[in-house]
Every structure is written in structure tokens, then in C-alpha cells.
Amino acid sequence: LNAGYRNKSLGMKKVTTVDLGPQQVRPMGWPFREDTAVWVLTSTSGASALTNAQRLAPYARLSEALADIPWPLTGHHLLKCRDPRQNTGRRVEQ
């Protein structure tokens, strides 16, 4: 994710900040299932203006959330997504 990206053709303004952690809002045309978890994490670059603790904290939260999911996942139905060419919300069968 590039938080500085903007789509000028849609009149979108540049995003200057994004809250870290799980996200509730999805971009227009999101092709994946609505229950797909989306997380925003910090840059892993040591050049970013964060302490190591600040940089690692969001990853630790994601790790805790993933630890609650049974693994390996079973069932091919988990891998279906919507066809981005159709805005009907129907799933594309694989």
C-alpha cells in the first residue's frame, strides 16, 4: 500500500495518514471477499522515523490475530473472490 497514492482522475485527495492495524473500509472495486482481513503495517525500513518497538508493535498485533486462526485452512471455497469486471458482488467460481 502506498499511503501517498491518489487517483487524480477520480478527484481523490492524497492520503496523508493511515491508521495502523485492521481496516474496516475497502477501496472501491475491492475484488476480494468482504470478510477478507486487511491490515496496515509500518514500514520495515530502519530509516523510518520510528523506534524498533513502534515499528514492531503492529506486526505483533497481526501475529496475535493470526494465532487465533486454525491452520492449515481447509476447503477450496476460502480462495474465491469476485470478478473485478463485474460489480454484482457475486463470487467467481474457480
Salt bridges, closest charged atoms under 4 A:
GLU34 OE2 - ARG82 NH1 3.70
ASP35 OD2 - ARG33 NH2 2.60
ASP83 OD2 - ARG85 NH2 2.70
GLU93 OE1 - LYS80 NZ 2.77
